[in-house]
Amino acid sequence: MSMSRRVSLAIAWACSFLLVAVPVGALFYAVNLESFALLARENIGLPIQWRTVSEGQWYAAWLLTAAYLSIGLVGLYFLRRAFKNFAAGELFNNVNSRDLRRFSVFLIAQAIATPVHLSLLSVLLSLNHPAGQKLLAISFGSNELKAIAVALILWVLSDLLVEGAKLHAENKQFV
C-alpha cells in the first residue's frame, strides 16, 4: 500500500473516530451539565457573570453548541467517504468530487457559523446580567478565513477530480 493510501486510510479512520466520539461526548455533557458548564467557563473568554447563568441557559447553550458541532460532523462524514475511496485506490470519480465539494460547503458553513455561535452564546449566557452589562460578542478572525480558503481550494480540487476521471477514462480507451 502506498504512502498516500495509508494517509488516506488514516484520515478516513480519524473521521470515523470523530463521528462517534463527538456525539458520545455531547451526550455525556447533556447528562452531566455541570461538566459542560465547567468546560464552557474555562474556554469562553468572555466576562460572563457565571453565577447568574441558570440551568435552562446551560441547556440552551448545550443545544446551540451541539447544533454548531453537527455542521462539522456532517462535513466530516463526506470527507471520510472521499478518503475511504482514496485509500481504496478510487481517485478520479464523480462521487469523490461530490463528497469533497459537500465537505467544502460544510467547512464554509462552519466557518461562518463560528462567529454566529459565539455571538449567540454571549447573548444567551449574559441574559441575567444587570441592565447595561449584557454582552454581544462578535468575532471573525484568521482561523475562519483560513477555513474558507481551504474549503475553496478543496472545491477547485473536486473539479480537478472530475477532469482527471475524464482523462483516466480516455487513457483506458487507448490501451
VMD Tcl script that builds the backbone (N, CA, C; Angstrom):
set m [mol new atoms 525]
animate dup $m
set s [atomselect $m all]
$s set {name element resname resid chain x y z} {
  {N N MET 1 A 0.851 -1.174 0.000}
  {CA C MET 1 A 0.000 0.000 0.000}
  {C C MET 1 A 0.897 1.239 0.000}
  {N N SER 2 A 0.604 2.173 -0.873}
  {CA C SER 2 A 1.426 3.377 -0.983}
  {C C SER 2 A 1.210 4.287 0.219}
  {N N MET 3 A 2.123 5.233 0.367}
  {CA C MET 3 A 2.052 6.167 1.491}
  {C C MET 3 A 0.776 7.000 1.426}
  {N N SER 4 A 0.392 7.454 0.228}
  {CA C SER 4 A -0.820 8.279 0.124}
  {C C SER 4 A -2.070 7.474 0.471}
  {N N ARG 5 A -2.064 6.190 0.149}
  {CA C ARG 5 A -3.206 5.353 0.525}
  {C C ARG 5 A -3.267 5.157 2.036}
  {N N ARG 6 A -2.096 4.996 2.670}
  {CA C ARG 6 A -2.059 4.847 4.128}
  {C C ARG 6 A -2.529 6.134 4.811}
  {N N VAL 7 A -2.076 7.272 4.302}
  {CA C VAL 7 A -2.507 8.556 4.880}
  {C C VAL 7 A -4.007 8.741 4.673}
  {N N SER 8 A -4.493 8.384 3.497}
  {CA C SER 8 A -5.933 8.484 3.227}
  {C C SER 8 A -6.735 7.605 4.170}
  {N N LEU 9 A -6.223 6.394 4.406}
  {CA C LEU 9 A -6.898 5.487 5.335}
  {C C LEU 9 A -6.876 6.050 6.756}
  {N N ALA 10 A -5.751 6.631 7.149}
  {CA C ALA 10 A -5.656 7.233 8.488}
  {C C ALA 10 A -6.636 8.394 8.632}
  {N N ILE 11 A -6.770 9.201 7.598}
  {CA C ILE 11 A -7.727 10.316 7.644}
  {C C ILE 11 A -9.151 9.782 7.729}
  {N N ALA 12 A -9.455 8.757 6.952}
  {CA C ALA 12 A -10.801 8.162 6.993}
  {C C ALA 12 A -11.098 7.605 8.379}
  {N N TRP 13 A -10.114 6.927 8.998}
  {CA C TRP 13 A -10.311 6.375 10.341}
  {C C TRP 13 A -10.467 7.493 11.379}
  {N N ALA 14 A -9.680 8.556 11.244}
  {CA C ALA 14 A -9.792 9.682 12.177}
  {C C ALA 14 A -11.171 10.323 12.076}
  {N N CYS 15 A -11.669 10.456 10.858}
  {CA C CYS 15 A -13.020 10.999 10.670}
  {C C CYS 15 A -14.055 10.075 11.309}
  {N N SER 16 A -13.899 8.772 11.111}
  {CA C SER 16 A -14.831 7.804 11.707}
  {C C SER 16 A -14.812 7.908 13.227}
  {N N PHE 17 A -13.605 8.021 13.790}
  {CA C PHE 17 A -13.485 8.160 15.236}
  {C C PHE 17 A -14.228 9.399 15.724}
  {N N LEU 18 A -14.006 10.521 15.064}
  {CA C LEU 18 A -14.665 11.770 15.472}
  {C C LEU 18 A -16.178 11.707 15.292}
  {N N LEU 19 A -16.626 11.004 14.249}
  {CA C LEU 19 A -18.072 10.871 14.018}
  {C C LEU 19 A -18.760 10.097 15.138}
  {N N VAL 20 A -18.002 9.288 15.863}
  {CA C VAL 20 A -18.542 8.564 17.012}
  {C C VAL 20 A -18.257 9.316 18.307}
  {N N ALA 21 A -17.027 9.788 18.470}
  {CA C ALA 21 A -16.599 10.387 19.736}
  {C C ALA 21 A -17.315 11.704 20.049}
  {N N VAL 22 A -17.521 12.545 19.051}
  {CA C VAL 22 A -18.147 13.847 19.319}
  {C C VAL 22 A -19.594 13.689 19.792}
  {N N PRO 23 A -20.432 12.889 19.130}
  {CA C PRO 23 A -21.786 12.702 19.667}
  {C C PRO 23 A -21.806 12.049 21.047}
  {N N VAL 24 A -20.908 11.090 21.285}
  {CA C VAL 24 A -20.838 10.469 22.611}
  {C C VAL 24 A -20.456 11.516 23.650}
  {N N GLY 25 A -19.480 12.349 23.327}
  {CA C GLY 25 A -19.083 13.434 24.230}
  {C C GLY 25 A -20.212 14.413 24.465}
  {N N ALA 26 A -20.931 14.739 23.412}
  {CA C ALA 26 A -22.057 15.669 23.543}
  {C C ALA 26 A -23.137 15.075 24.459}
  {N N LEU 27 A -23.415 13.789 24.303}
  {CA C LEU 27 A -24.398 13.145 25.180}
  {C C LEU 27 A -23.915 13.128 26.630}
  {N N PHE 28 A -22.613 12.897 26.819}
  {CA C PHE 28 A -22.054 12.942 28.168}
  {C C PHE 28 A -22.303 14.313 28.793}
  {N N TYR 29 A -22.033 15.367 28.034}
  {CA C TYR 29 A -22.220 16.720 28.567}
  {C C TYR 29 A -23.691 17.068 28.759}
  {N N ALA 30 A -24.579 16.476 27.979}
  {CA C ALA 30 A -26.011 16.710 28.182}
  {C C ALA 30 A -26.470 16.094 29.501}
  {N N VAL 31 A -25.929 14.923 29.816}
  {CA C VAL 31 A -26.286 14.240 31.054}
  {C C VAL 31 A -25.561 14.873 32.242}
  {N N ASN 32 A -24.326 15.268 32.037}
  {CA C ASN 32 A -23.513 15.858 33.088}
  {C C ASN 32 A -23.334 17.346 32.785}
  {N N LEU 33 A -24.399 18.109 32.965}
  {CA C LEU 33 A -24.429 19.522 32.592}
  {C C LEU 33 A -23.400 20.346 33.363}
  {N N GLU 34 A -23.085 19.947 34.585}
  {CA C GLU 34 A -22.083 20.691 35.362}
  {C C GLU 34 A -20.711 20.611 34.703}
  {N N SER 35 A -20.385 19.479 34.094}
  {CA C SER 35 A -19.119 19.351 33.370}
  {C C SER 35 A -19.112 20.245 32.136}
  {N N PHE 36 A -20.250 20.325 31.464}
  {CA C PHE 36 A -20.361 21.229 30.316}
  {C C PHE 36 A -20.163 22.672 30.762}
  {N N ALA 37 A -20.792 23.036 31.871}
  {CA C ALA 37 A -20.661 24.405 32.393}
  {C C ALA 37 A -19.205 24.698 32.756}
  {N N LEU 38 A -18.524 23.743 33.363}
  {CA C LEU 38 A -17.118 23.926 33.724}
  {C C LEU 38 A -16.262 24.100 32.468}
  {N N LEU 39 A -16.503 23.267 31.474}
  {CA C LEU 39 A -15.780 23.372 30.211}
  {C C LEU 39 A -16.005 24.742 29.562}
  {N N ALA 40 A -17.241 25.198 29.566}
  {CA C ALA 40 A -17.565 26.499 28.981}
  {C C ALA 40 A -16.867 27.623 29.741}
  {N N ARG 41 A -16.922 27.568 31.064}
  {CA C ARG 41 A -16.279 28.611 31.883}
  {C C ARG 41 A -14.784 28.705 31.583}
  {N N GLU 42 A -14.154 27.543 31.391}
  {CA C GLU 42 A -12.714 27.522 31.149}
  {C C GLU 42 A -12.336 27.960 29.739}
  {N N ASN 43 A -13.256 27.827 28.779}
  {CA C ASN 43 A -12.897 28.064 27.378}
  {C C ASN 43 A -13.528 29.296 26.737}
  {N N ILE 44 A -14.581 29.817 27.314}
  {CA C ILE 44 A -15.202 31.012 26.734}
  {C C ILE 44 A -14.525 32.228 27.349}
  {N N GLY 45 A -13.820 32.947 26.539}
  {CA C GLY 45 A -13.079 34.105 27.026}
  {C C GLY 45 A -13.927 35.357 27.060}
  {N N LEU 46 A -15.042 35.285 27.754}
  {CA C LEU 46 A -15.943 36.436 27.854}
  {C C LEU 46 A -16.177 36.762 29.323}
  {N N PRO 47 A -16.423 38.037 29.618}
  {CA C PRO 47 A -16.671 38.418 31.018}
  {C C PRO 47 A -18.106 38.100 31.449}
  {N N ILE 48 A -18.418 36.822 31.502}
  {CA C ILE 48 A -19.750 36.360 31.913}
  {C C ILE 48 A -19.790 36.287 33.436}
  {N N GLN 49 A -20.878 36.719 34.014}
  {CA C GLN 49 A -21.104 36.561 35.455}
  {C C GLN 49 A -21.706 35.160 35.640}
  {N N TRP 50 A -20.836 34.186 35.803}
  {CA C TRP 50 A -21.217 32.782 35.762}
  {C C TRP 50 A -22.270 32.419 36.803}
  {N N ARG 51 A -22.268 33.050 37.941}
  {CA C ARG 51 A -23.231 32.708 38.990}
  {C C ARG 51 A -24.666 33.053 38.587}
  {N N THR 52 A -24.829 33.908 37.553}
  {CA C THR 52 A -26.180 34.295 37.121}
  {C C THR 52 A -26.752 33.356 36.067}
  {N N VAL 53 A -25.938 32.435 35.539}
  {CA C VAL 53 A -26.394 31.554 34.459}
  {C C VAL 53 A -27.247 30.431 35.050}
  {N N SER 54 A -28.469 30.310 34.557}
  {CA C SER 54 A -29.403 29.299 35.073}
  {C C SER 54 A -29.203 27.961 34.364}
  {N N GLU 55 A -29.809 26.927 34.907}
  {CA C GLU 55 A -29.734 25.600 34.301}
  {C C GLU 55 A -30.347 25.600 32.902}
  {N N GLY 56 A -31.442 26.315 32.748}
  {CA C GLY 56 A -32.076 26.412 31.430}
  {C C GLY 56 A -31.157 27.053 30.401}
  {N N GLN 57 A -30.412 28.065 30.830}
  {CA C GLN 57 A -29.455 28.697 29.928}
  {C C GLN 57 A -28.339 27.728 29.546}
  {N N TRP 58 A -27.897 26.913 30.509}
  {CA C TRP 58 A -26.858 25.932 30.205}
  {C C TRP 58 A -27.363 24.902 29.202}
  {N N TYR 59 A -28.612 24.452 29.361}
  {CA C TYR 59 A -29.157 23.510 28.381}
  {C C TYR 59 A -29.286 24.155 27.014}
  {N N ALA 60 A -29.706 25.408 26.970}
  {CA C ALA 60 A -29.804 26.119 25.689}
  {C C ALA 60 A -28.414 26.282 25.067}
  {N N ALA 61 A -27.409 26.565 25.893}
  {CA C ALA 61 A -26.039 26.684 25.394}
  {C C ALA 61 A -25.544 25.345 24.856}
  {N N TRP 62 A -25.901 24.263 25.562}
  {CA C TRP 62 A -25.519 22.937 25.092}
  {C C TRP 62 A -26.167 22.650 23.730}
  {N N LEU 63 A -27.469 22.954 23.596}
  {CA C LEU 63 A -28.162 22.729 22.320}
  {C C LEU 63 A -27.538 23.550 21.198}
  {N N LEU 64 A -27.231 24.793 21.483}
  {CA C LEU 64 A -26.608 25.670 20.496}
  {C C LEU 64 A -25.250 25.112 20.071}
  {N N THR 65 A -24.482 24.637 21.037}
  {CA C THR 65 A -23.164 24.076 20.742}
  {C C THR 65 A -23.296 22.756 19.972}
  {N N ALA 66 A -24.260 21.943 20.335}
  {CA C ALA 66 A -24.477 20.683 19.611}
  {C C ALA 66 A -24.870 20.957 18.156}
  {N N ALA 67 A -25.708 21.947 17.937}
  {CA C ALA 67 A -26.089 22.307 16.562}
  {C C ALA 67 A -24.876 22.801 15.778}
  {N N TYR 68 A -24.065 23.616 16.428}
  {CA C TYR 68 A -22.842 24.132 15.789}
  {C C TYR 68 A -21.900 22.982 15.426}
  {N N LEU 69 A -21.683 22.054 16.354}
  {CA C LEU 69 A -20.788 20.924 16.098}
  {C C LEU 69 A -21.325 19.989 15.016}
  {N N SER 70 A -22.646 19.896 14.909}
  {CA C SER 70 A -23.232 18.996 13.905}
  {C C SER 70 A -22.897 19.434 12.483}
  {N N ILE 71 A -22.696 20.720 12.275}
  {CA C ILE 71 A -22.292 21.195 10.942}
  {C C ILE 71 A -20.959 20.555 10.564}
  {N N GLY 72 A -20.018 20.589 11.479}
  {CA C GLY 72 A -18.713 19.986 11.221}
  {C C GLY 72 A -18.785 18.483 11.069}
  {N N LEU 73 A -19.657 17.848 11.842}
  {CA C LEU 73 A -19.782 16.383 11.751}
  {C C LEU 73 A -20.319 15.947 10.398}
  {N N VAL 74 A -21.281 16.687 9.867}
  {CA C VAL 74 A -21.794 16.335 8.537}
  {C C VAL 74 A -20.682 16.486 7.505}
  {N N GLY 75 A -19.901 17.558 7.633}
  {CA C GLY 75 A -18.759 17.729 6.737}
  {C C GLY 75 A -17.769 16.586 6.851}
  {N N LEU 76 A -17.473 16.162 8.086}
  {CA C LEU 76 A -16.548 15.040 8.292}
  {C C LEU 76 A -17.069 13.751 7.677}
  {N N TYR 77 A -18.374 13.560 7.684}
  {CA C TYR 77 A -18.968 12.373 7.064}
  {C C TYR 77 A -18.589 12.317 5.581}
  {N N PHE 78 A -18.723 13.453 4.891}
  {CA C PHE 78 A -18.390 13.472 3.464}
  {C C PHE 78 A -16.887 13.364 3.233}
  {N N LEU 79 A -16.095 13.955 4.103}
  {CA C LEU 79 A -14.645 13.841 3.983}
  {C C LEU 79 A -14.209 12.389 4.179}
  {N N ARG 80 A -14.812 11.706 5.150}
  {CA C ARG 80 A -14.491 10.297 5.399}
  {C C ARG 80 A -14.787 9.444 4.174}
  {N N ARG 81 A -15.926 9.703 3.554}
  {CA C ARG 81 A -16.286 8.920 2.358}
  {C C ARG 81 A -15.248 9.095 1.253}
  {N N ALA 82 A -14.841 10.332 1.011}
  {CA C ALA 82 A -13.865 10.589 -0.047}
  {C C ALA 82 A -12.534 9.914 0.263}
  {N N PHE 83 A -12.055 10.054 1.497}
  {CA C PHE 83 A -10.752 9.473 1.827}
  {C C PHE 83 A -10.797 7.957 1.920}
  {N N LYS 84 A -11.942 7.411 2.234}
  {CA C LYS 84 A -12.081 5.957 2.208}
  {C C LYS 84 A -11.919 5.456 0.765}
  {N N ASN 85 A -12.508 6.184 -0.177}
  {CA C ASN 85 A -12.347 5.832 -1.587}
  {C C ASN 85 A -10.905 6.022 -2.049}
  {N N PHE 86 A -10.264 7.115 -1.605}
  {CA C PHE 86 A -8.864 7.337 -1.970}
  {C C PHE 86 A -8.005 6.182 -1.463}
  {N N ALA 87 A -8.262 5.732 -0.245}
  {CA C ALA 87 A -7.494 4.628 0.332}
  {C C ALA 87 A -7.695 3.337 -0.453}
  {N N ALA 88 A -8.874 3.200 -1.056}
  {CA C ALA 88 A -9.167 2.006 -1.861}
  {C C ALA 88 A -8.622 2.126 -3.282}
  {N N GLY 89 A -7.979 3.252 -3.593}
  {CA C GLY 89 A -7.419 3.432 -4.924}
  {C C GLY 89 A -8.373 4.059 -5.916}
  {N N GLU 90 A -9.548 4.432 -5.477}
  {CA C GLU 90 A -10.526 5.096 -6.343}
  {C C GLU 90 A -10.297 6.600 -6.238}
  {N N LEU 91 A -9.485 7.128 -7.163}
  {CA C LEU 91 A -9.096 8.528 -7.059}
  {C C LEU 91 A -9.963 9.450 -7.904}
  {N N PHE 92 A -10.132 9.105 -9.151}
  {CA C PHE 92 A -10.788 10.013 -10.084}
  {C C PHE 92 A -12.200 9.547 -10.388}
  {N N ASN 93 A -13.157 10.045 -9.619}
  {CA C ASN 93 A -14.549 9.740 -9.930}
  {C C ASN 93 A -15.458 10.859 -9.433}
  {N N ASN 94 A -16.662 10.847 -9.933}
  {CA C ASN 94 A -17.619 11.910 -9.594}
  {C C ASN 94 A -18.068 11.842 -8.145}
  {N N VAL 95 A -18.091 10.649 -7.553}
  {CA C VAL 95 A -18.515 10.502 -6.162}
  {C C VAL 95 A -17.541 11.232 -5.240}
  {N N ASN 96 A -16.238 11.033 -5.457}
  {CA C ASN 96 A -15.239 11.720 -4.638}
  {C C ASN 96 A -15.332 13.224 -4.823}
  {N N SER 97 A -15.532 13.636 -6.058}
  {CA C SER 97 A -15.667 15.065 -6.334}
  {C C SER 97 A -16.858 15.656 -5.585}
  {N N ARG 98 A -17.986 14.974 -5.660}
  {CA C ARG 98 A -19.192 15.449 -4.970}
  {C C ARG 98 A -18.984 15.470 -3.454}
  {N N ASP 99 A -18.333 14.442 -2.908}
  {CA C ASP 99 A -18.107 14.390 -1.462}
  {C C ASP 99 A -17.153 15.495 -1.007}
  {N N LEU 100 A -16.094 15.750 -1.767}
  {CA C LEU 100 A -15.188 16.847 -1.403}
  {C C LEU 100 A -15.892 18.196 -1.505}
  {N N ARG 101 A -16.729 18.338 -2.502}
  {CA C ARG 101 A -17.479 19.592 -2.663}
  {C C ARG 101 A -18.439 19.781 -1.485}
  {N N ARG 102 A -19.100 18.719 -1.071}
  {CA C ARG 102 A -20.006 18.820 0.081}
  {C C ARG 102 A -19.233 19.135 1.355}
  {N N PHE 103 A -18.067 18.501 1.527}
  {CA C PHE 103 A -17.238 18.841 2.675}
  {C C PHE 103 A -16.874 20.321 2.653}
  {N N SER 104 A -16.533 20.822 1.476}
  {CA C SER 104 A -16.190 22.238 1.342}
  {C C SER 104 A -17.342 23.134 1.759}
  {N N VAL 105 A -18.536 22.780 1.340}
  {CA C VAL 105 A -19.722 23.579 1.700}
  {C C VAL 105 A -19.905 23.602 3.217}
  {N N PHE 106 A -19.764 22.441 3.857}
  {CA C PHE 106 A -19.940 22.394 5.311}
  {C C PHE 106 A -18.782 23.068 6.054}
  {N N LEU 107 A -17.594 23.043 5.474}
  {CA C LEU 107 A -16.471 23.760 6.080}
  {C C LEU 107 A -16.706 25.266 6.029}
  {N N ILE 108 A -17.201 25.757 4.907}
  {CA C ILE 108 A -17.549 27.179 4.805}
  {C C ILE 108 A -18.681 27.504 5.771}
  {N N ALA 109 A -19.680 26.638 5.833}
  {CA C ALA 109 A -20.810 26.871 6.747}
  {C C ALA 109 A -20.324 26.935 8.195}
  {N N GLN 110 A -19.409 26.059 8.568}
  {CA C GLN 110 A -18.913 26.087 9.939}
  {C C GLN 110 A -18.072 27.338 10.195}
  {N N ALA 111 A -17.303 27.755 9.205}
  {CA C ALA 111 A -16.512 28.982 9.367}
  {C C ALA 111 A -17.420 30.190 9.576}
  {N N ILE 112 A -18.536 30.214 8.880}
  {CA C ILE 112 A -19.498 31.307 9.050}
  {C C ILE 112 A -20.249 31.158 10.364}
  {N N ALA 113 A -20.544 29.916 10.745}
  {CA C ALA 113 A -21.287 29.666 11.981}
  {C C ALA 113 A -20.462 29.948 13.236}
  {N N THR 114 A -19.145 29.919 13.130}
  {CA C THR 114 A -18.293 30.123 14.303}
  {C C THR 114 A -18.554 31.467 14.981}
  {N N PRO 115 A -18.501 32.590 14.273}
  {CA C PRO 115 A -18.796 33.862 14.955}
  {C C PRO 115 A -20.257 33.980 15.382}
  {N N VAL 116 A -21.152 33.368 14.624}
  {CA C VAL 116 A -22.571 33.394 14.996}
  {C C VAL 116 A -22.763 32.622 16.301}
  {N N HIS 117 A -22.115 31.474 16.429}
  {CA C HIS 117 A -22.194 30.656 17.638}
  {C C HIS 117 A -21.714 31.450 18.848}
  {N N LEU 118 A -20.558 32.089 18.718}
  {CA C LEU 118 A -20.019 32.880 19.825}
  {C C LEU 118 A -20.955 34.031 20.180}
  {N N SER 119 A -21.498 34.692 19.180}
  {CA C SER 119 A -22.413 35.809 19.431}
  {C C SER 119 A -23.660 35.357 20.175}
  {N N LEU 120 A -24.252 34.257 19.711}
  {CA C LEU 120 A -25.459 33.757 20.371}
  {C C LEU 120 A -25.162 33.281 21.790}
  {N N LEU 121 A -24.000 32.625 21.975}
  {CA C LEU 121 A -23.620 32.195 23.324}
  {C C LEU 121 A -23.436 33.389 24.256}
  {N N SER 122 A -22.802 34.444 23.758}
  {CA C SER 122 A -22.564 35.611 24.613}
  {C C SER 122 A -23.875 36.245 25.056}
  {N N VAL 123 A -24.832 36.335 24.146}
  {CA C VAL 123 A -26.140 36.894 24.499}
  {C C VAL 123 A -26.858 35.964 25.467}
  {N N LEU 124 A -26.869 34.672 25.144}
  {CA C LEU 124 A -27.575 33.691 25.967}
  {C C LEU 124 A -27.033 33.638 27.393}
  {N N LEU 125 A -25.718 33.588 27.529}
  {CA C LEU 125 A -25.122 33.432 28.856}
  {C C LEU 125 A -25.126 34.723 29.677}
  {N N SER 126 A -25.373 35.848 29.031}
  {CA C SER 126 A -25.413 37.116 29.773}
  {C C SER 126 A -26.835 37.649 29.939}
  {N N LEU 127 A -27.838 36.837 29.647}
  {CA C LEU 127 A -29.232 37.277 29.763}
  {C C LEU 127 A -29.590 37.774 31.162}
  {N N ASN 128 A -29.049 37.154 32.183}
  {CA C ASN 128 A -29.396 37.509 33.556}
  {C C ASN 128 A -28.495 38.593 34.151}
  {N N HIS 129 A -27.593 39.132 33.356}
  {CA C HIS 129 A -26.760 40.227 33.849}
  {C C HIS 129 A -27.627 41.461 34.106}
  {N N PRO 130 A -27.195 42.330 34.996}
  {CA C PRO 130 A -27.938 43.577 35.212}
  {C C PRO 130 A -27.975 44.426 33.938}
  {N N ALA 131 A -28.919 45.327 33.878}
  {CA C ALA 131 A -29.049 46.222 32.722}
  {C C ALA 131 A -27.717 46.927 32.467}
  {N N GLY 132 A -27.344 47.006 31.210}
  {CA C GLY 132 A -26.102 47.651 30.834}
  {C C GLY 132 A -24.892 46.741 30.868}
  {N N GLN 133 A -25.059 45.504 31.348}
  {CA C GLN 133 A -23.922 44.579 31.429}
  {C C GLN 133 A -24.119 43.316 30.581}
  {N N LYS 134 A -25.159 43.305 29.776}
  {CA C LYS 134 A -25.384 42.176 28.880}
  {C C LYS 134 A -24.335 42.240 27.760}
  {N N LEU 135 A -24.022 41.101 27.177}
  {CA C LEU 135 A -22.945 41.024 26.195}
  {C C LEU 135 A -23.443 40.609 24.818}
  {N N LEU 136 A -22.774 41.123 23.812}
  {CA C LEU 136 A -22.887 40.635 22.443}
  {C C LEU 136 A -21.473 40.631 21.884}
  {N N ALA 137 A -20.869 39.467 21.820}
  {CA C ALA 137 A -19.505 39.335 21.312}
  {C C ALA 137 A -19.560 38.968 19.839}
  {N N ILE 138 A -18.775 39.685 19.047}
  {CA C ILE 138 A -18.689 39.413 17.613}
  {C C ILE 138 A -17.218 39.235 17.274}
  {N N SER 139 A -16.908 38.116 16.629}
  {CA C SER 139 A -15.515 37.821 16.310}
  {C C SER 139 A -15.452 37.053 14.995}
  {N N PHE 140 A -14.638 37.546 14.089}
  {CA C PHE 140 A -14.366 36.836 12.838}
  {C C PHE 140 A -12.885 37.026 12.579}
  {N N GLY 141 A -12.129 35.935 12.667}
  {CA C GLY 141 A -10.688 36.076 12.610}
  {C C GLY 141 A -10.029 35.284 11.512}
  {N N SER 142 A -8.722 35.168 11.648}
  {CA C SER 142 A -7.923 34.496 10.628}
  {C C SER 142 A -8.237 33.001 10.540}
  {N N ASN 143 A -8.632 32.378 11.639}
  {CA C ASN 143 A -8.979 30.945 11.573}
  {C C ASN 143 A -10.167 30.709 10.657}
  {N N GLU 144 A -11.162 31.574 10.745}
  {CA C GLU 144 A -12.328 31.434 9.866}
  {C C GLU 144 A -11.942 31.703 8.414}
  {N N LEU 145 A -11.090 32.686 8.197}
  {CA C LEU 145 A -10.631 32.978 6.834}
  {C C LEU 145 A -9.816 31.819 6.265}
  {N N LYS 146 A -8.977 31.206 7.094}
  {CA C LYS 146 A -8.195 30.050 6.646}
  {C C LYS 146 A -9.115 28.884 6.293}
  {N N ALA 147 A -10.132 28.650 7.103}
  {CA C ALA 147 A -11.070 27.552 6.828}
  {C C ALA 147 A -11.792 27.788 5.505}
  {N N ILE 148 A -12.196 29.016 5.258}
  {CA C ILE 148 A -12.870 29.331 3.992}
  {C C ILE 148 A -11.910 29.144 2.826}
  {N N ALA 149 A -10.649 29.569 2.993}
  {CA C ALA 149 A -9.661 29.392 1.923}
  {C C ALA 149 A -9.429 27.914 1.629}
  {N N VAL 150 A -9.284 27.100 2.662}
  {CA C VAL 150 A -9.094 25.655 2.468}
  {C C VAL 150 A -10.317 25.057 1.775}
  {N N ALA 151 A -11.498 25.476 2.191}
  {CA C ALA 151 A -12.726 24.959 1.577}
  {C C ALA 151 A -12.778 25.314 0.089}
  {N N LEU 152 A -12.396 26.524 -0.260}
  {CA C LEU 152 A -12.416 26.919 -1.672}
  {C C LEU 152 A -11.367 26.151 -2.478}
  {N N ILE 153 A -10.208 25.898 -1.880}
  {CA C ILE 153 A -9.183 25.096 -2.556}
  {C C ILE 153 A -9.700 23.682 -2.788}
  {N N LEU 154 A -10.347 23.093 -1.783}
  {CA C LEU 154 A -10.905 21.746 -1.952}
  {C C LEU 154 A -12.009 21.721 -2.999}
  {N N TRP 155 A -12.771 22.799 -3.083}
  {CA C TRP 155 A -13.821 22.894 -4.106}
  {C C TRP 155 A -13.189 22.816 -5.496}
  {N N VAL 156 A -12.107 23.573 -5.715}
  {CA C VAL 156 A -11.412 23.552 -7.005}
  {C C VAL 156 A -10.821 22.166 -7.252}
  {N N LEU 157 A -10.218 21.557 -6.236}
  {CA C LEU 157 A -9.664 20.214 -6.391}
  {C C LEU 157 A -10.742 19.197 -6.743}
  {N N SER 158 A -11.943 19.400 -6.211}
  {CA C SER 158 A -13.025 18.467 -6.543}
  {C C SER 158 A -13.357 18.542 -8.032}
  {N N ASP 159 A -13.273 19.730 -8.610}
  {CA C ASP 159 A -13.467 19.856 -10.061}
  {C C ASP 159 A -12.336 19.176 -10.829}
  {N N LEU 160 A -11.114 19.258 -10.277}
  {CA C LEU 160 A -9.983 18.596 -10.929}
  {C C LEU 160 A -10.149 17.082 -10.920}
  {N N LEU 161 A -10.779 16.538 -9.887}
  {CA C LEU 161 A -11.034 15.094 -9.853}
  {C C LEU 161 A -11.948 14.671 -11.000}
  {N N VAL 162 A -12.933 15.498 -11.314}
  {CA C VAL 162 A -13.843 15.190 -12.427}
  {C C VAL 162 A -13.067 15.195 -13.742}
  {N N GLU 163 A -12.226 16.208 -13.923}
  {CA C GLU 163 A -11.418 16.270 -15.141}
  {C C GLU 163 A -10.448 15.095 -15.204}
  {N N GLY 164 A -9.883 14.732 -14.058}
  {CA C GLY 164 A -8.994 13.574 -14.011}
  {C C GLY 164 A -9.721 12.296 -14.373}
  {N N ALA 165 A -10.971 12.177 -13.934}
  {CA C ALA 165 A -11.774 10.991 -14.277}
  {C C ALA 165 A -11.980 10.903 -15.784}
  {N N LYS 166 A -12.220 12.043 -16.428}
  {CA C LYS 166 A -12.400 12.052 -17.887}
  {C C LYS 166 A -11.109 11.617 -18.590}
  {N N LEU 167 A -9.969 12.155 -18.155}
  {CA C LEU 167 A -8.685 11.779 -18.750}
  {C C LEU 167 A -8.373 10.311 -18.502}
  {N N HIS 168 A -8.685 9.831 -17.312}
  {CA C HIS 168 A -8.455 8.427 -16.966}
  {C C HIS 168 A -9.275 7.511 -17.880}
  {N N ALA 169 A -10.539 7.890 -18.114}
  {CA C ALA 169 A -11.404 7.094 -18.996}
  {C C ALA 169 A -10.873 7.119 -20.428}
  {N N GLU 170 A -10.402 8.282 -20.875}
  {CA C GLU 170 A -9.831 8.385 -22.227}
  {C C GLU 170 A -8.595 7.515 -22.357}
  {N N ASN 171 A -7.732 7.569 -21.373}
  {CA C ASN 171 A -6.498 6.769 -21.427}
  {C C ASN 171 A -6.793 5.271 -21.453}
  {N N LYS 172 A -7.832 4.839 -20.754}
  {CA C LYS 172 A -8.190 3.409 -20.771}
  {C C LYS 172 A -8.622 2.965 -22.158}
  {N N GLN 173 A -9.223 3.865 -22.944}
  {CA C GLN 173 A -9.679 3.509 -24.288}
  {C C GLN 173 A -8.513 3.278 -25.238}
  {N N PHE 174 A -7.376 3.922 -24.980}
  {CA C PHE 174 A -6.222 3.782 -25.850}
  {C C PHE 174 A -5.404 2.539 -25.550}
  {N N VAL 175 A -5.572 1.984 -24.390}
  {CA C VAL 175 A -4.772 0.812 -24.000}
  {C C VAL 175 A -5.322 -0.449 -24.561}
}
mol reanalyze $m
mol bondsrecalc $m
mol representation Tube
mol addrep $m
